[in-house]
Amino acid sequence: MISTTDERGVINNFARDPQTSAAEYPSPAQQRTYWFMGAATAILMSGVFAIAFAVS
């Protein structure tokens, strides 16, 4: 743990930096899954907005 002490003797502790890694590009199967999830979300939100418009 990294810590410092100021002129009054107060200790200040700092968190460790997390390990970082580069992101990997999604595979074609993951890309298809994302596309289907996006389409399902668009259909769901369209339905929600249609119901809200019909009720108001």
N, C-alpha and C positions, 0 to 999 in steps of 0.2 A: 504494500500500500504506500502510495506517495503521500507524504504529509509535510507541511511547512509550519513554521512558528513565526508569528509576527513579533513586533517590538514589545507587546504587552504579555507575551508568553502564551497567547491563544493558539491552539493547534487547529489547523485546517486540513482535513483529509480529502483527498481527491480519488475518484473512482479510476480503476484501470481502464485503458482504452480497449474496446472489444476487438477481436480478430476480424479482419475484413477479408472478403473474397469477391472475386468477379462473378457476376451473374452469367448464367449460360443461356443461350438462345433456346426457346422452347422447341421441342420436337414437332414434327407435323401432326402427330396424334394429339399432343397438348394444344396445338393451334386449333385443330378441329373442335376440341372440347371447349376452348374459349369462345369459338364462334357460336357453338350451340348454346352456351350459357348466355352469351350476349343477346342472341335471338329470343331465347325464352324470357329474358329480363325485359326486352323491348315489348314483347307481346303482353306480359304481365302488367307492365306500367301503362300500356295503352288501355288495357281493360280497366285498371284503377282510375285513370283519368276519364274514361268514358262513363264509368259509374258515378264519379264525382260530378261530372257535367250533367248527367241525367237527373241526379238528386237535387242539384241546385236550381 
